[in-house]
Amino acid sequence: MKELLYSLIAAFLSLFHQIPDGLEIPAVTNPEAVIEHTNYTLQYDERYEQADWVAYELTASEVEGTVKRGNHFREDPYVVTGSAELSDYKKSGFDRGHLAPAGDMKFSGSAMDESFYLSNMSPQRPGFNRGIWKELEEMVRTWAEENGSLYVVTGPVLNKPYYQTIGENKVAVPEFYYKVLLDYKEPEIKGIGFILPNKKCDDGVENYAVTIDKVEEVTGIDFFPKLPDAEEEKIESESELSLWNLFEKK
């Protein structure tokens, strides 16, 4: 009966399918800490000296951009409390790991440049940043091409009062990272989440797939609050790998 109800709701919504502005933005808990950069928005958490979340839409045409990767890592002047600094990462043994990846910003010089703000970085172990995290980022670009666009929210899991820290600004070293994806285009609207440990992983990305509900439970973040309630409930309770073609090809 519940499945029938969901089907009827989906059929009804498809007749009036409109995409809300800012669909990618999670529920904001600190408006003063929300910063809009070119093609991505973040909410900065001064306690941990990094973003709680970074959100953006990624389209197929953006994936096809040709702007070369930058390297201008720097403080974010728009963080009113002051962002992490380059010196925090120096000789720390951790990568300045992108949350919104530079590879998603190749369509615009300003988007590429602004992706190197340290507010968009988090201390990632090299084996993680250059391994499974990079693999997931590449999958996201493939899915954006296949589906036309994706709404992406990504960040560190920061659910404890104390973490290992680096640098004078005490930048927290997360133990896990998350990424949630929403494909909001007909005919197959779908969502999926991932929670990955901040370490070198030898198994596949698919082993870390979860529902968006699970990511909300772990992070305390309300994702995609602009979706109609019934639609949000359905999308966020599912993590059907067969709907994401890349996993079927593996």
N, C-alpha and C positions, 0 to 999 in steps of 0.2 A: 504493500500500500504506500509506504514511504517513497519507494523508487518511482511509483506511478505519479505521486505528487510532484517529485523533483522533475520528472519528464514533462509534466503539464506546465510547471513553472518555467522551465527552460524554453518550451515551445512558445509560451506567451511572451516571454522577454525577447525572444528572437524577432518578434514582430515589431518591437519598439527598441531595438538594440542601440543604445547610445552610450558612448564612452564618457564617463565623468572626467572633468578636468582634474589633473593631479591624482589620477587613479593610483599611481605608484606610491604615494606618500602614506606612510603609516600614521597611526594616531599620534599626534604630537603631544609630548608630555612637558616640554620646556620650550615655549615659543621663542624665547630670547636666544636660544642656542641653535635655532634652525638657520642654516646658511644655504643660499641658492648660488650655485656656480653654473658655468656653461654646461648644460645637459645633465647635471646631477644636483641633488639636494641632500644635505646631511643634517643630522642632529648631533651636536658635539657634547660629550660628557666630560666636564673638567675633572671629575674625580679620577678618571682613568686616562686622561689626555689623549682621547681618540673619539671617533664617532660611535654612537650607539647603532646608527644605521645610515646607510647611503642608498639613495633610491633614484632610479632613472628609467626611462623608456629607451629600449634599443630597437631600432628598425633595421630591416634588411638593407636599405640603402646606406645607412650609417656604417654597417659592417663592411661595405664595399669601399669605404674611404681609403685614401692613399697617403694621408699625412704621415710623415715619418715619426717614429717614436722620439719623444723628448727625453730630457734627463735633468730638468730644472727642479729638483727637490728643494722645497723651501717652506718656511713657516706660512701659515694662513693668516693674512692680515685682517680677515673678517671675523676671526674668533675673538670676541671681545675680552675673554679671560686669558687669551694667549694660547696658542697651540703648542704642540710638541716642537722641539728644535732639532736641527741636524746633529748637534752635539749629543743628544740623547741616544742616538743610534750608533754613533761612532764607536768602533771597537766593541760593540755589544755582543756580537755573534749572531745578531738577528737581522733579517732583511727588513727594509722599509716596504712592507707588503701592501700593494694597492688593494683597496676595497672595490671602488669602481675602477676596473682595469684600464690602463692606457690603450690596450688593444681594442677597447670599445669606443675610443674617442678619435679614431683615425679620419673622421669626416670633417674635422674642423681644427685649425691651428690653435684657437683659443681653448677649445674643449680639451685637446691634448695637453696644452700647457697647464691648465688649471687642474688636471688630474694628478699633478705632482705636488699639490699642496699637502703638507704633512697631516692636515686634518683628514685626509683621505688615505692615510697610512696606518698600519698597525704592525707591531713586532711579530714577524712570522719566522719560524725556523726555516732555514734555507731549503731543507728537504721537502717541506710542505709547500712553500711559496713556489718553488720551481718544479714541483711534482704534481700532486693531485689537485692543488688549488688552480694551477695553470691549466690542467686538463679540464677541470670543470668550467673555467672561463672560456676555453675553446669550444666546449659543448654548447654553452649559452649562445655564442655567436652563430654556431650552426643552426640551433633551434630558431634564433631570430630570423635567419635567412629562410628557413623552411616555413615558418609560420607568418612571416611578414613583419611581426614586431613582438616584443616581449616586455613585460614590466618586471623590473629586477629590483629587489631589495637585498642588501648584503651587509655583513658586519661581524664584529666579534660577539661572542657570548660573554656577557659581563653580568653575572648573577651572584657574585660573591663579594664580600667587603674587602678582601685582601688577595692580592696576586703578587707573583714575582714582578719586579719593576726594573726598568733600565733608565739610566740618565738622571740628571739633577731634577728634572721635572717628574720623575717617577712615573714613566709611561708603563701602564700595566701590560703584562704579557698574557694574552688570553690563552686558555687551554683548548678552546674550541672556536670555530667560526661557522656562520650559517649563510645560506643563500636561499631566497624564496623567489619563485618565478610564476608569473601569471601570463598565460596566453589567452587574451580576451577577444579573439577573433573567431567568428563563425567559420566552419560549422562545429568545431570541436573545442569549446572553451574548456580550459584545464589549468591546474596549478600543481606545483610540486615544491618540496623543500629539501634542503640538505643540511646536515650538521656533521662537520668534519673535525677531527682532532688536529691540533697544531703540532704535527710531527710528520715525518716521512711515512707515507702509507704505500704498501706494496699491492693492496687489493684495488678493485675498481670503484669508481665513483658511485656506481649503482648500489653498492653496499651501504652507502650513507644517505640514501634517499629516505625521506620521511614525509609525513603530511605537514602542511602549513600549520595546522592546529598544534602539532608537536613542537614546531619551532616557536610558536607563540607561547606554549607552556614553558619551554626552557628559557626563553629570553624575557618574557613579560611584555613583549611588543605586540600590539594589535595591527596586523597587516591588512591592507586593502579595505579599510573601514568604509570607503565610499561605494562599495558594492552593495546591491540590495541584500538584505539580511539572508533571505532564503538561498540566494545564489552564492553568497559568501560561505554559508554553512556547507553547501554541497562541495564547492571547489576546495575549500580548506580541509575537508575531511578525507580527501582522496589523494593517493600518491601512486597512481597506476602507471607503472613503468612502460607498459605496452603502448601508451599514448605518446611516448617520447621516442621517436623513431631511432635515434642514435643508439639507444640501448638494444634495440632489436638487431642492429647491424653488428654488434660486438660479438 
